[in-house]
Amino acid sequence: MGVIPMGVQMREEDAMRPALVGVGLRNWRWVMGGVDCGRSWIDDDAYAEWVRAYDLASDRSRGVLRRRVTVLARTPIISVLITTSGSDASFLVEAIESVRAQIYAHWELCILDEASREPALREALLRYARDDPRIKVIRREAQGGISAGLNCVLDIVSGEWITFLGEHDRLSEHALYWTAEAINGGPTRSLIYSDEDAFDSSRRRPHFKPDWNRDLFYSHNYIADLCAIRRDLVRDVGGFRIGFESAHEYDLILRCAERLSADAIYHIPRVLYHRRIDDRRESKGEGSVAAERALNEHFKREKIDATAKSVGFGNRVTYRLPDRLPLVSIIIPTRDRLDLLRPCVKSIFTKTTYGSYEVVIVDNGSTDAETLAYLKELAANRRAIVIRDDGPFNYSALMNSAVAQVSGDLVALVNNDIEVVSPDWLSEMVSIALQPGVGAVGARLWYPDGTLQHAGMIVGLGVGAGHPFSRLNRDDAGYFSRAALSQSFSSITGACVVVRKELYVEVGGMNETALKVALNDVDLCLRLREHGCRNVWTPYAELIHHESASRGHDNTVERATRATREAIWMKERWGDLLLYDPAYNPNLTLKESNFGLAWPPRVECI
């Protein structure tokens, strides 16, 4: 978990680390909302079985949900918007019928017919509108693009909430029920979204999403579908903007999010939307230019000094550093192991382009003559400080003591078995750490063999927390590109982390009593979240991590006992958060690091 200064010869051993095994299923790619999303990672056959077991509605579940509708405090009308050009009438009929089959009956369907040429389709739409008063059809010549058309539809919408359905796609029959229940769950909720999958002859490619994750949303439109928004909010932000047609929903959600607190954006962890697999709709990179422009305009409105640039499968956001660079104290704990420490320090001095830092070595009782000579040499360097601490090994205490002594505006906690890869690693991490609301910032760490070691941490995975995507190949972007896109995590590894010193001290630093060796970085990150901060992982700060280079295997009774003790403490302190990490999804397993299916899911099954 990267919570130990790997390379430190410990007087107390590290806690046991769970075996985290990556998987390599089909390596196909697909496009969601104009973004190349990589592969789903979940085997089609396994997902089909999971759907049969936990997702398909039955007569019993339909009855249960219909009874629940009768006791909802509010039953708002939800307006479903479809635009069609009549490209495939049979698909459109399936989309319409998926709305008519809803268990929740308080809906209206508003269809924009943009000059379809098929008389049979036009007649079918008129018949739907004639037979069901909840269905409205507007016909207009295709001009001004989809944004102009959707604004026309907004004029006839009567529902309190609106959502969108592609003319080739389908809603789950309980989609609007769960949406209505979510609306009833909190008076401030204003934007609600769900999980989704894709289908052709069968359902596949499930996208199990995290809760609201601002940094991931900046990276790409992971919200996509199903997305329901309060109608008055959509109107207040001006509806859909002309010129953003290929990213019109992304642009709309950005403008809505500007007016919302985090708790007003709610995620339903259920597959409520089914996107038809259609090669005609999956042109790689479509919408990337419009999404890039929408995001840059969002930054201007929010007075965020940042620039977004499309990287093909999403956006890279670069935050501008201040003209006066704040001092960063890079704290590296060690005990002997010059073979690790020397290349670590050398890589920092020779590769780091950030211009305002100091290296602080915390020597926890080194006795090796060569190491001591090297430390003496470092102490003579004006950019290096050596702090001697001969006390018993307590990683948390070592870090807290060092942070208290350094003069940096920010601290970078770096293990002594780290080597810099990207010269701008510190610039990238500091630029994010300086943003309002950001707590800890983590880097993308690679094993020496080129496979992935750290891309954020999932709380509850393994013993306390674990690494998703462990041992992932460099050319694999991971589950829906999450191993290659900046995003928030509940925790990031302490092997390389940057945080503002003031904030570190404010939350109490690391736990020196209960978590002397392991899980202290996880606990610190969770307290930063509790403090109202979000912890951000960036793939654009890259370093090599020689994890477990000196401590050996965790296979002694003493280590196992302490690991168990620390894990129990974490469960008692953090409770259900270890089961419901908001950066993960309760439909995904906590037993492996492969974003596989949870059997059963950690959500109510009806």
C-alpha positions as CSV (number, residue, x, y, z in Angstrom):
1,M,0.0,0.0,0.0
2,G,3.0,2.3,-0.1
3,V,2.5,3.4,3.5
4,I,6.0,2.3,4.6
5,P,9.2,4.1,3.6
6,M,10.3,1.2,1.4
7,G,14.0,0.7,1.7
8,V,14.0,1.5,5.4
9,Q,15.5,-1.3,7.4
10,M,12.8,-1.5,10.0
11,R,13.0,-2.2,13.6
12,E,9.3,-3.0,13.4
13,E,8.0,-4.8,10.4
14,D,5.5,-3.6,7.9
15,A,1.9,-4.9,8.0
16,M,0.9,-7.7,5.7
17,R,0.0,-6.6,2.2
18,P,-2.8,-8.3,0.3
19,A,-2.0,-10.1,-2.9
20,L,-3.3,-7.8,-5.6
21,V,-3.6,-9.5,-9.0
22,G,-4.4,-7.6,-12.2
23,V,-6.4,-9.2,-15.0
24,G,-6.1,-9.0,-18.7
25,L,-9.5,-9.6,-20.4
26,R,-10.5,-8.5,-23.9
27,N,-8.5,-5.5,-24.9
28,W,-11.1,-3.8,-27.1
29,R,-11.9,-0.2,-27.0
30,W,-15.1,1.8,-27.4
31,V,-16.4,5.3,-27.3
32,M,-18.8,6.9,-24.7
33,G,-20.0,10.4,-25.3
34,G,-17.2,11.1,-27.7
35,V,-14.5,9.8,-25.4
36,D,-12.4,6.7,-26.0
37,C,-13.0,4.8,-22.8
38,G,-10.8,1.7,-23.1
39,R,-12.0,-1.7,-22.2
40,S,-14.6,-2.7,-19.6
41,W,-12.5,-5.4,-18.1
42,I,-15.6,-7.4,-17.2
43,D,-16.1,-10.7,-19.1
44,D,-19.4,-10.7,-21.1
45,D,-20.4,-14.1,-19.8
46,A,-19.8,-13.2,-16.2
47,Y,-21.7,-10.0,-16.6
48,A,-24.7,-11.9,-18.2
49,E,-24.8,-14.2,-15.2
50,W,-24.5,-11.2,-12.8
51,V,-27.4,-9.4,-14.6
52,R,-29.6,-12.5,-14.3
53,A,-28.8,-12.8,-10.6
54,Y,-29.0,-9.2,-9.4
55,D,-30.3,-6.9,-12.1
56,L,-33.3,-8.2,-14.1
57,A,-36.7,-7.2,-12.9
58,S,-39.2,-10.0,-11.9
59,D,-42.9,-10.0,-11.2
60,R,-42.1,-9.8,-7.5
61,S,-39.6,-6.9,-7.8
62,R,-42.0,-5.0,-10.1
63,G,-44.7,-5.4,-7.5
64,V,-42.4,-4.2,-4.7
65,L,-41.3,-1.1,-6.6
66,R,-44.9,-0.2,-7.6
67,R,-45.9,-0.4,-4.0
68,R,-43.0,1.8,-3.1
69,V,-44.1,4.4,-5.6
70,T,-47.3,4.8,-3.6
71,V,-45.5,5.8,-0.5
72,L,-43.0,8.2,-2.0
73,A,-43.4,11.7,-0.4
74,R,-43.0,13.2,-3.9
75,T,-43.8,11.8,-7.3
76,P,-42.4,14.4,-9.7
77,I,-42.9,14.2,-13.4
78,I,-39.7,13.2,-15.1
79,S,-39.5,14.4,-18.7
80,V,-37.5,12.1,-21.0
81,L,-36.0,13.9,-24.1
82,I,-35.3,12.0,-27.3
83,T,-34.1,13.6,-30.6
84,T,-34.4,11.6,-33.8
85,S,-33.5,12.1,-37.4
86,G,-35.2,8.8,-38.3
87,S,-32.0,6.9,-39.0
88,D,-33.5,3.6,-37.8
89,A,-37.2,3.5,-37.0
90,S,-37.1,0.1,-35.3
91,F,-34.4,1.3,-32.8
92,L,-36.5,4.4,-32.0
93,V,-39.5,2.3,-31.3
94,E,-37.5,0.2,-28.9
95,A,-36.4,3.4,-27.1
96,I,-39.9,4.7,-26.9
97,E,-41.2,1.4,-25.6
98,S,-38.6,1.3,-22.9
99,V,-40.1,4.5,-21.6
100,R,-43.6,3.3,-21.8
101,A,-42.6,0.2,-19.9
102,Q,-41.4,2.2,-16.9
103,I,-42.5,0.9,-13.4
104,Y,-42.7,4.5,-12.4
105,A,-45.6,6.0,-14.3
106,H,-45.1,9.7,-13.6
107,W,-43.2,10.6,-16.8
108,E,-43.6,12.4,-20.0
109,L,-41.7,11.7,-23.2
110,C,-40.8,14.7,-25.4
111,I,-39.6,13.7,-28.9
112,L,-37.8,16.1,-31.3
113,D,-38.2,14.9,-34.9
114,E,-35.6,16.7,-36.8
115,A,-37.0,16.4,-40.3
116,S,-37.1,12.6,-40.6
117,R,-38.0,11.6,-44.2
118,E,-39.7,8.2,-43.5
119,P,-43.5,8.6,-43.6
120,A,-44.0,5.4,-41.6
121,L,-41.9,6.8,-38.8
122,R,-43.7,10.1,-38.8
123,E,-47.0,8.3,-38.6
124,A,-45.8,6.1,-35.8
125,L,-44.7,9.2,-33.8
126,L,-48.1,10.8,-34.3
127,R,-49.8,7.7,-33.2
128,Y,-47.8,7.5,-30.0
129,A,-48.7,11.1,-29.3
130,R,-52.3,10.5,-30.0
131,D,-52.6,7.3,-27.9
132,D,-50.6,8.5,-24.8
133,P,-51.1,12.0,-23.5
134,R,-47.7,11.7,-21.8
135,I,-45.9,11.7,-25.2
136,K,-45.3,14.9,-27.1
137,V,-43.7,15.2,-30.5
138,I,-42.2,18.3,-32.1
139,R,-41.2,18.3,-35.7
140,R,-38.7,20.8,-37.0
141,E,-36.3,21.2,-39.9
142,A,-32.7,20.3,-38.8
143,Q,-31.2,23.7,-38.4
144,G,-29.0,25.2,-35.7
145,G,-27.9,21.7,-34.6
146,I,-29.0,19.5,-31.7
147,S,-28.6,22.3,-29.1
148,A,-31.1,24.5,-30.9
149,G,-33.5,21.5,-31.2
150,L,-33.2,20.6,-27.5
151,N,-33.9,24.2,-26.5
152,C,-37.1,24.0,-28.5
153,V,-38.1,20.8,-26.6
154,L,-37.4,22.5,-23.3
155,D,-40.2,25.0,-24.1
156,I,-42.8,22.2,-24.0
157,V,-41.4,20.2,-21.0
158,S,-43.7,20.1,-18.0
159,G,-41.7,17.8,-15.8
160,E,-39.8,19.0,-12.7
161,W,-36.8,16.9,-13.9
162,I,-35.5,16.2,-17.3
163,T,-33.3,13.3,-18.6
164,F,-32.1,12.2,-22.0
165,L,-32.4,9.0,-24.0
166,G,-30.6,8.3,-27.3
167,E,-32.9,7.3,-30.1
168,H,-31.0,4.0,-30.4
169,D,-30.8,3.3,-26.6
170,R,-33.0,1.9,-23.9
171,L,-33.9,2.7,-20.3
172,S,-34.1,-0.1,-17.7
173,E,-37.7,-0.6,-16.7
174,H,-37.0,0.5,-13.2
175,A,-34.8,3.5,-14.3
176,L,-37.3,6.2,-13.5
177,Y,-38.3,4.6,-10.2
178,W,-34.8,4.7,-8.8
179,T,-34.4,8.2,-10.1
180,A,-37.6,9.3,-8.3
181,E,-36.4,7.6,-5.1
182,A,-33.1,9.4,-5.4
183,I,-35.0,12.7,-5.8
184,N,-36.9,11.9,-2.6
185,G,-33.6,11.2,-0.8
186,G,-32.5,14.8,-0.3
187,P,-34.1,18.2,-0.9
188,T,-30.8,19.7,-2.3
189,R,-30.3,17.0,-5.0
190,S,-30.3,18.7,-8.3
191,L,-28.4,16.4,-10.7
192,I,-28.6,12.6,-10.5
193,Y,-26.8,10.0,-12.6
194,S,-26.6,6.2,-12.8
195,D,-24.4,3.4,-14.0
196,E,-24.8,2.1,-17.5
197,D,-23.9,-0.6,-20.0
198,A,-24.0,-1.4,-23.7
199,F,-25.9,-3.9,-25.7
200,D,-26.3,-5.5,-29.1
201,S,-27.7,-9.0,-28.9
202,S,-27.0,-9.0,-25.2
203,R,-25.9,-6.6,-22.5
204,R,-22.2,-6.1,-21.9
205,R,-19.5,-3.5,-21.1
206,P,-21.0,-2.3,-17.7
207,H,-19.7,1.1,-16.6
208,F,-19.9,1.1,-12.8
209,K,-19.1,4.7,-11.9
210,P,-17.8,6.5,-8.8
211,D,-19.8,9.1,-6.9
212,W,-19.4,12.7,-7.9
213,N,-15.7,13.0,-8.8
214,R,-15.0,16.5,-10.0
215,D,-11.4,15.7,-11.2
216,L,-12.5,12.7,-13.1
217,F,-15.3,14.7,-14.7
218,Y,-12.8,17.2,-15.8
219,S,-10.9,14.4,-17.4
220,H,-13.9,13.1,-19.3
221,N,-17.7,12.9,-19.2
222,Y,-18.0,9.8,-17.1
223,I,-21.5,10.8,-16.0
224,A,-22.9,10.4,-19.5
225,D,-26.2,8.5,-19.1
226,L,-28.6,8.2,-17.3
227,C,-28.4,11.8,-16.2
228,A,-31.4,13.6,-14.7
229,I,-31.3,17.4,-13.9
230,R,-33.8,19.7,-12.3
231,R,-35.6,21.5,-15.1
232,D,-35.4,24.9,-13.4
233,L,-31.6,24.5,-13.1
234,V,-31.3,23.7,-16.8
235,R,-33.2,26.8,-17.7
236,D,-31.3,29.0,-15.2
237,V,-28.0,28.1,-16.8
238,G,-29.4,28.9,-20.3
239,G,-30.2,25.5,-21.6
240,F,-28.0,24.1,-24.4
241,R,-25.4,26.3,-26.1
242,I,-25.0,26.5,-29.8
243,G,-21.6,25.4,-31.0
244,F,-21.2,22.6,-28.4
245,E,-23.3,20.0,-30.3
246,S,-20.8,17.1,-30.0
247,A,-20.4,17.8,-26.3
248,H,-23.7,19.5,-25.5
249,E,-24.4,17.3,-22.4
250,Y,-20.9,17.8,-21.0
251,D,-21.1,21.5,-21.4
252,L,-24.5,21.6,-19.8
253,I,-23.4,19.5,-16.8
254,L,-20.3,21.7,-16.3
255,R,-22.5,24.8,-16.2
256,C,-25.0,23.1,-13.8
257,A,-22.2,21.9,-11.5
258,E,-20.9,25.5,-11.1
259,R,-24.1,26.2,-9.2
260,L,-24.2,23.1,-7.1
261,S,-22.5,21.8,-3.9
262,A,-21.0,18.3,-4.0
263,D,-24.0,16.8,-2.1
264,A,-26.4,18.1,-4.7
265,I,-24.9,15.7,-7.3
266,Y,-26.1,12.2,-6.6
267,H,-25.0,8.9,-8.0
268,I,-27.3,5.9,-8.2
269,P,-25.1,2.8,-8.2
270,R,-27.4,0.8,-10.5
271,V,-27.4,0.0,-14.3
272,L,-30.3,2.1,-15.5
273,Y,-29.3,3.0,-19.0
274,H,-28.4,0.7,-21.9
275,R,-26.4,2.2,-24.8
276,R,-26.7,0.4,-28.1
277,I,-23.4,-0.7,-29.7
278,D,-23.4,0.9,-33.1
279,D,-20.2,1.5,-35.0
280,R,-21.8,4.4,-36.8
281,R,-21.8,6.3,-33.5
282,E,-18.4,5.3,-32.3
283,S,-15.9,7.6,-34.2
284,K,-12.9,7.9,-32.0
285,G,-12.3,11.3,-30.5
286,E,-15.6,12.8,-31.7
287,G,-16.5,15.7,-29.5
288,S,-13.0,16.1,-28.0
289,V,-12.6,19.6,-29.4
290,A,-15.9,20.8,-28.2
291,A,-15.4,19.2,-24.8
292,E,-12.0,20.8,-24.5
293,R,-13.5,24.2,-25.3
294,A,-16.4,23.6,-22.8
295,L,-14.0,22.8,-20.0
296,N,-11.7,25.8,-20.7
297,E,-14.7,28.1,-20.7
298,H,-15.8,26.5,-17.4
299,F,-12.4,27.4,-15.9
300,K,-12.7,31.0,-17.0
301,R,-16.2,31.3,-15.5
302,E,-14.9,29.8,-12.2
303,K,-11.7,31.8,-12.3
304,I,-9.6,28.7,-12.2
305,D,-6.2,29.3,-13.7
306,A,-6.0,26.1,-15.7
307,T,-6.0,24.9,-19.2
308,A,-7.6,21.7,-20.6
309,K,-6.2,19.9,-23.6
310,S,-7.6,16.8,-25.3
311,V,-5.4,13.7,-25.1
312,G,-7.6,11.5,-27.2
313,F,-9.2,9.4,-24.5
314,G,-10.0,12.4,-22.3
315,N,-8.7,15.8,-21.2
316,R,-5.5,16.8,-19.4
317,V,-5.9,19.7,-17.1
318,T,-2.8,21.8,-16.3
319,Y,-3.0,24.2,-13.4
320,R,-0.8,27.3,-13.6
321,L,1.8,27.6,-10.9
322,P,2.1,31.0,-9.1
323,D,4.9,33.4,-10.2
324,R,6.6,32.9,-6.8
325,L,7.0,29.2,-6.4
326,P,6.3,28.0,-2.9
327,L,9.1,26.0,-1.1
328,V,8.5,22.3,-1.1
329,S,10.2,20.2,1.6
330,I,10.8,16.7,0.1
331,I,11.0,14.4,3.2
332,I,12.7,11.1,2.7
333,P,13.0,8.6,5.6
334,T,15.8,6.1,5.5
335,R,18.0,3.7,7.5
336,D,21.1,2.6,5.7
337,R,20.3,1.1,2.2
338,L,22.6,3.6,0.4
339,D,21.9,1.5,-2.8
340,L,18.4,2.9,-2.7
341,L,18.8,6.3,-1.2
342,R,21.6,7.5,-3.5
343,P,19.7,7.0,-6.8
344,C,16.6,8.4,-5.2
345,V,18.3,11.7,-4.2
346,K,20.3,11.9,-7.4
347,S,17.2,11.5,-9.6
348,I,15.5,14.4,-7.6
349,F,18.5,16.7,-8.0
350,T,19.2,15.9,-11.6
351,K,15.7,15.6,-13.1
352,T,13.4,17.8,-11.1
353,T,12.5,21.0,-13.0
354,Y,10.6,22.6,-10.2
355,G,12.7,25.4,-8.9
356,S,12.0,25.8,-5.2
357,Y,12.5,22.7,-3.1
358,E,14.8,21.3,-0.4
359,V,15.5,17.6,0.3
360,V,15.2,16.5,3.9
361,I,16.6,13.1,4.9
362,V,15.2,11.6,8.1
363,D,17.9,9.2,9.2
364,N,16.3,6.6,11.5
365,G,19.5,5.2,13.0
366,S,21.8,4.4,10.1
367,T,25.0,2.5,11.1
368,D,26.5,1.7,7.7
369,A,29.7,3.7,7.2
370,E,29.1,4.5,3.6
371,T,25.6,5.7,4.3
372,L,26.8,7.9,7.1
373,A,29.5,9.4,4.8
374,Y,26.9,10.1,2.1
375,L,24.6,11.7,4.6
376,K,27.4,13.9,5.8
377,E,28.1,14.9,2.2
378,L,24.4,15.7,1.7
379,A,24.3,17.8,4.9
380,A,26.9,20.1,3.2
381,N,24.6,20.7,0.3
382,R,22.6,23.9,0.6
383,R,19.5,22.2,-0.8
384,A,19.6,19.2,1.6
385,I,19.0,18.8,5.3
386,V,19.7,15.7,7.4
387,I,17.6,15.0,10.5
388,R,18.8,12.3,12.8
389,D,16.2,10.3,14.8
390,D,17.5,7.2,16.6
391,G,14.1,6.3,18.2
392,P,12.3,3.1,17.6
393,F,10.9,2.8,14.1
394,N,7.5,4.6,13.9
395,Y,6.9,5.9,10.5
396,S,4.0,8.2,11.5
397,A,6.1,9.8,14.3
398,L,9.1,10.2,11.9
399,M,7.0,12.0,9.4
400,N,5.2,14.2,11.9
401,S,8.4,15.2,13.6
402,A,10.1,16.1,10.2
403,V,7.0,18.1,9.0
404,A,7.2,20.1,12.2
405,Q,10.8,21.0,11.6
406,V,10.8,21.9,7.9
407,S,10.2,25.3,6.5
408,G,8.4,24.4,3.2
409,D,4.9,25.7,2.4
410,L,4.3,22.2,1.1
411,V,5.7,18.8,2.1
412,A,6.4,15.9,-0.3
413,L,6.6,12.6,1.5
414,V,8.8,10.4,-0.6
415,N,10.1,6.9,0.1
416,N,13.8,6.2,-0.3
417,D,13.2,3.7,-3.0
418,I,11.6,6.2,-5.4
419,E,13.2,7.4,-8.6
420,V,12.0,10.4,-10.7
421,V,10.9,9.6,-14.3
422,S,9.1,12.8,-15.4
423,P,11.1,16.0,-14.7
424,D,7.9,18.0,-14.1
425,W,6.6,15.6,-11.5
426,L,6.8,18.1,-8.6
427,S,5.5,21.0,-10.7
428,E,2.4,18.8,-11.6
429,M,1.8,17.7,-8.0
430,V,2.3,21.2,-6.5
431,S,0.0,22.9,-9.0
432,I,-2.8,20.6,-8.0
433,A,-2.1,20.7,-4.2
434,L,-2.4,24.5,-4.3
435,Q,-6.0,24.3,-5.7
436,P,-8.8,25.2,-3.2
437,G,-10.3,22.1,-1.7
438,V,-7.5,19.7,-2.5
439,G,-5.9,17.7,0.2
440,A,-3.2,15.1,-0.7
441,V,-1.9,14.7,-4.3
442,G,-0.5,11.3,-5.5
443,A,1.6,10.3,-8.4
444,R,1.6,7.5,-11.0
445,L,4.2,5.0,-9.7
446,W,5.7,2.2,-11.8
447,Y,7.6,-0.9,-10.8
448,P,11.1,-1.2,-12.3
449,D,9.8,-3.7,-14.9
450,G,7.4,-1.1,-16.3
451,T,4.2,-2.3,-14.8
452,L,1.9,-0.1,-12.7
453,Q,2.3,0.1,-9.0
454,H,0.1,3.0,-8.0
455,A,-2.8,4.7,-9.6
456,G,-4.8,5.7,-6.5
457,M,-6.1,3.5,-3.7
458,I,-9.5,1.9,-3.1
459,V,-10.5,1.9,0.5
460,G,-11.8,-1.5,1.7
461,L,-9.8,-3.4,-0.9
462,G,-7.7,-6.0,0.8
463,V,-6.4,-5.1,4.3
464,G,-7.8,-1.6,4.8
465,A,-7.0,-0.3,1.3
466,G,-5.4,-1.6,-1.8
467,H,-4.1,-0.7,-5.3
468,P,-6.4,-1.0,-8.3
469,F,-4.6,-1.8,-11.6
470,S,-1.7,-3.4,-9.8
471,R,0.8,-4.7,-12.4
472,L,-1.1,-3.2,-15.3
473,N,0.9,-2.9,-18.5
474,R,2.0,0.5,-19.5
475,D,-0.1,0.5,-22.7
476,D,-3.3,-0.4,-20.9
477,A,-5.4,2.6,-19.7
478,G,-7.4,0.4,-17.3
479,Y,-11.1,0.2,-16.5
480,F,-12.7,3.0,-18.6
481,S,-9.3,4.7,-18.8
482,R,-9.2,5.3,-15.0
483,A,-5.5,4.2,-14.8
484,A,-4.6,7.1,-17.2
485,L,-6.9,10.0,-16.2
486,S,-6.6,12.5,-13.3
487,Q,-9.2,11.9,-10.7
488,S,-10.0,12.0,-7.0
489,F,-9.5,9.0,-4.7
490,S,-10.4,8.5,-1.1
491,S,-6.7,7.7,-0.5
492,I,-3.4,7.8,-2.3
493,T,-0.2,6.1,-1.3
494,G,2.3,7.7,1.1
495,A,5.2,6.5,-1.1
496,C,5.0,9.8,-2.9
497,V,2.5,12.4,-1.8
498,V,2.4,16.2,-1.8
499,V,0.2,18.2,0.7
500,R,0.2,21.7,2.0
501,K,2.1,21.7,5.4
502,E,-0.6,23.8,7.0
503,L,-3.3,21.3,6.1
504,Y,-1.2,18.4,7.2
505,V,-0.8,19.9,10.6
506,E,-4.4,21.1,10.8
507,V,-5.7,17.5,10.5
508,G,-3.2,16.2,13.0
509,G,-0.7,14.5,10.7
510,M,-0.3,10.8,10.8
511,N,-1.5,8.6,13.6
512,E,1.5,7.8,15.8
513,T,-0.3,5.6,18.2
514,A,-2.6,3.2,16.4
515,L,-0.9,3.2,13.0
516,K,2.9,3.3,13.6
517,V,3.8,1.4,10.5
518,A,1.0,0.7,8.0
519,L,-2.3,2.3,6.9
520,N,-1.2,5.7,8.2
521,D,-1.3,7.2,4.8
522,V,-4.9,5.9,4.2
523,D,-6.0,7.2,7.6
524,L,-4.5,10.6,6.8
525,C,-6.2,10.8,3.5
526,L,-9.6,9.9,5.0
527,R,-9.2,12.6,7.6
528,L,-8.4,15.1,4.8
529,R,-11.7,14.0,3.2
530,E,-13.4,14.3,6.5
531,H,-12.0,17.8,6.7
532,G,-13.7,18.7,3.4
533,C,-10.8,18.1,1.0
534,R,-10.5,15.9,-2.0
535,N,-7.4,13.8,-2.6
536,V,-6.2,13.8,-6.2
537,W,-4.2,11.3,-8.2
538,T,-2.4,12.5,-11.4
539,P,-0.9,10.2,-14.1
540,Y,1.3,13.1,-15.2
541,A,3.7,12.9,-12.3
542,E,5.6,9.6,-13.0
543,L,8.2,7.9,-10.8
544,I,9.6,4.4,-10.3
545,H,8.9,2.7,-7.0
546,H,11.1,-0.2,-5.9
547,E,8.3,-1.4,-3.6
548,S,9.3,-3.8,-0.8
549,A,13.0,-3.5,-1.8
550,S,14.3,-4.2,1.6
551,R,11.6,-5.3,4.0
552,G,11.1,-8.8,2.6
553,H,8.0,-10.8,2.8
554,D,5.3,-10.2,5.4
555,N,5.1,-13.7,6.7
556,T,5.9,-13.6,10.4
557,V,3.5,-14.0,13.3
558,E,4.5,-10.6,14.7
559,R,3.8,-8.9,11.4
560,A,0.5,-10.7,10.9
561,T,-0.6,-9.8,14.5
562,R,0.1,-6.1,14.0
563,A,-1.5,-6.1,10.6
564,T,-4.6,-7.5,12.1
565,R,-4.6,-5.0,14.9
566,E,-4.2,-2.1,12.5
567,A,-6.9,-3.4,10.2
568,I,-9.3,-3.8,13.1
569,W,-8.6,-0.2,14.2
570,M,-9.3,1.0,10.7
571,K,-12.6,-0.8,10.6
572,E,-13.6,0.6,14.0
573,R,-12.6,4.1,13.0
574,W,-14.0,4.3,9.5
575,G,-16.8,1.8,9.5
576,D,-19.0,1.6,6.4
577,L,-16.6,3.8,4.3
578,L,-14.4,0.7,4.0
579,L,-17.4,-1.0,2.1
580,Y,-18.6,2.0,0.1
581,D,-15.6,4.0,-1.2
582,P,-17.2,6.9,-3.1
583,A,-14.3,6.7,-5.6
584,Y,-15.3,3.1,-6.4
585,N,-18.7,1.4,-6.8
586,P,-20.6,-1.1,-4.6
587,N,-21.2,-3.4,-7.7
588,L,-17.4,-4.0,-7.9
589,T,-15.5,-6.5,-5.9
590,L,-13.4,-5.8,-2.8
591,K,-11.7,-9.1,-3.1
592,E,-9.4,-8.4,-6.0
593,S,-7.9,-5.3,-7.7
594,N,-9.3,-6.0,-11.1
595,F,-12.5,-4.0,-11.1
596,G,-14.4,-7.3,-11.3
597,L,-18.0,-7.9,-10.3
598,A,-19.1,-8.1,-6.7
599,W,-21.0,-11.3,-5.9
600,P,-23.4,-10.1,-4.5
601,P,-23.2,-6.3,-5.0
602,R,-23.2,-4.1,-1.9
603,V,-26.5,-2.5,-2.8
604,E,-30.1,-3.6,-2.0
605,C,-31.2,-6.3,-4.4
606,I,-35.0,-6.6,-4.9
